[in-house]
Amino acid sequence: MAQFPEIQGGGSLIVAWQIRDKHVLVVGGGEVAAGRIVLTLNADARVTVVCPASGLNEEVAYRVAEKQVKHIDRNFEPSDLDGADMVLCAIDDPVASTQVWKLCKERRIPANIADVPPECDFYFGSMHRDGPLQIMVSTNGNGPKLASLVRKRIAEALPSNIGAAIENVGKLRMKLRKVAPEPSVGPKRMKWMSAVCESWSLDDLVGMTENDMDGLLTHFQAGDVPPLLEVRMKNL
């Protein structure tokens, strides 16, 4: 048996790309562009859509009317790339799309040209979202529909309250960092948080209140994780 993981080439580096307050340029205003816009707005990006008003579908037109995105009412021009941190191109014009791709490469701006895998620095997978929980299934551009089917299977297998549980765990982690902020106790913090997640049920984590968190944190120094009921009894 190999001591280390076997390398499996041909994959993508799947990361959570933080684009909060970054400028995302969306070229196009149809159904695909609408989906891209939702994803980037959910990630708190600043979005500009360049597309003639006549080419905006109902959803994109709504985003424009609500001022959720900035709109440039014309076809793409190279100057639109000025200040862009990311470009998402979704137009039914292969020649124009390739031109956008080439310009992005020259400027070293990461870009995704919809439905043209060779002209993409990154792919969009099939997403499942439940509060802070995000799961992405990617087929590396080979089978988007299959990715959607796999994502649905995964989502159906997840507990309905997993998002709320994760949200409370995040609050507990932030409180713990205030109680024990020293970098030297980082490994202990991680080990203790892991013990909490393994010891308490999802229902416990979902029902955890601020008082429960504060009571539980008094056990951090000792490194133990008492049951939720015991924590609440001590708070009485």
N, C-alpha and C positions, 0 to 999 in steps of 0.2 A: 504494500500500500504506500502510495506517495505521501511524503511528509507534508508537502505544501499543495495548495489548490492547483489543479490543472488549468492551464491557460486555454480559453476558448475564444479565439479570434473572431472578428466579424461582428462584434457587438457595438453598442453605443455606451458612452459614459452617462448614466442616468443620474442627474443631480437635481436639487431643488434650486432653481435659478432665482435669486432675489432681484426683482426689477422694480421694487418700490421707488417711486419718484423718477424712474428712468424714462427716457423718451422713446416710445415705440411708434414707428411709422407703419401704418397699414395701407397697402396699395390695393384698392378695390372696395366694393361696397355690397357684394352679394352674400349668399348664404354662408359660404366658407369664411369670408371676412367677418361676418357677424359672430361666428363661433370663436374666431381668434380674438375679437374685441372683448368678448365676455371673459375669456381666460386672462387676458392682460389687465383688464379692469379689476378682476378679482385679486390680482397680484399687486394692486395699487400702483400701476404704471400710469404715466401721462401718455395718452394716446392721441395721435393725429391720423385722420383718415383722408387720403387723397383720392378723389373719385368725382366725376361729374354728378350733380344732383340727380340727374335722370337715371343713373346707374345704381342708386342706393335702394336696397330692399327695405321693407317696412321696419324691420328691427334696427338696421343701421340708421335709418332716418330718425327713428325714435331716440337713439343714443345721441344723435346730433342735436335734435330739438331740445332734449333735456340737458344739453351742454355737458354730457358725460365724456364726450370726445370733441376735439377740435376738428373742423372740417375744411378741407381745401377743395373748392368746387371746380375741378378741372382734371385733366389727365396728368399722370406723373411727369415730373421734370427732375433732372439730376439735382437741382438745388434743393429739392425736398429732403435730400439726405443730410443736409447741414444740421448738425446737432443731434442726429438720430443715434440711439444706442442699440437699436434692434430694428430690423425690417421684416415685415410679414407681407408677402405678395400673394394676392389671390384674385387674379384676373384671367379671363379666357382669351389670352393672346400670348402664345408661346414665344414669339419674337420679342415682344415688349417685356415679358417676364425674364427672359434670358438677359436682356439689356440691364434690367434692374439688378439681377444677380451679379453681372460683371462689374457694375459700378460699386456694388457693395464689397466685392472682393478687393477692388482697387483701394477702397477706403478702410478696409478691414472692419467692416460692420457686419456682425453676425446676422444671417438672413435665412428665411425659410420661404421657398418658392412652392406654393401649394401643388401637390400631385406631381412634383418633379424631384424625386429623391436625390439624383446626382447634383442638383442645385440647391442643396439644403445643408446648412451648418448644424442643424438640429431638427428633430422631428417632434411632432405633437402626438402623444399617445392617447389612449382612451382613458378618460379620467373618472374617478369616483371621489366625491367630496362629501364629508360629513363633519362640519365644523372645522377644527384644526387638522382633521385627518384627510390626507390626500393620497390616493393610490393611482399610479399610472401604469398601464400595460402598453408596452411597445413591441411591435414586430419589426422594428428597424425599416419601416417603409414597405414591407413585403405584403402584409395583409391587414389593412385597417379594420375591415369588417370582423375578422377573427379576433382582433384585439378587443373590439367592442363586446363580442360574445364572452371572451374570457373575463373581461372586467365585470360583466353582469353576474357571472357565476361567483366571482369573488365577493361582490357586494351582497349577494343573496346569502352567503355563508357568514357574513359578519353580524354580530349582535346589533340590535337597533339602537342601543344606548352607547355604543363605543365612542362616538364623537364627544358626548358629554363627559364621559369618563376621562378621556384624554385632556379635555379642557381643564378639569379639576386637577389632574396630575400636573399640568403646566403651572397652575396657580400655586400648588404645593411646592414645586421646584423653585419658583421665584421667592417664596417665603423662606425656604431653606437657605437660599443664597444670601439672604439678609441675616439669617441667624448664624450662618457659618460661611462668611465670605472669603476666608483665606484660601489662596490657591493650593496650599499644601494639603487641605482636606478635600480637594476635588475627588480623588478616588473613593474616599469614604462616602461623600455625598452620592456618587453614582451607585455605589454598592447598596446604600440604604434605600435610595429611591427604587432600585430594582427589587429589593425585598418587599417594599410596600406594594408594588404592582403585582408581585407574585403571591403575596399573602392575602391581600384583600380581593374580594370578588368585584366584578364590574358594577354590580348594584351598590356595593359599598362605596366605590370610587365615585359613582354618579351622585349618591346621596351625601357625600362628604361636604360638610358646611365649613365656613370660615373658623368657627369655634373648634370643630373636629380637627382641622388642619393645625391650629395653634396647639391643641392638646397633644396631637401626634408628634409635633416637632419637639416637645419636651423630652421625647425618648431618643432623639437623634444621637446625643452624646454617648448614651449607653449602647447605641447600635441595635436596639431591639424594636420590633414592630408588633405592638399589642393588637388584639382584635378591635374593631370599631366600637363594639358595645362597651368594652373596657375603657376606651378613651372617653366615651360619653359619660360613663358612670363617674369617672374622676372629675368631669367638668360640672357635675351637679353640685 
